[in-house]
């Protein structure tokens, strides 16, 4: 009986540790998601402000 109680105590501690890890990971995922959204908005704003001068492949820039 004591062995089972020890196992249960160990499993409870492991579950609590894993729960903490998952909570930290969720916070980090949320933070990174917000940053990605911010970067996507910033890039969309840049594309709207762009003059359309996109260099493709080996094409020379207009100042050559």
Helices and strands as residue ranges (DSSP letters): H 2-49
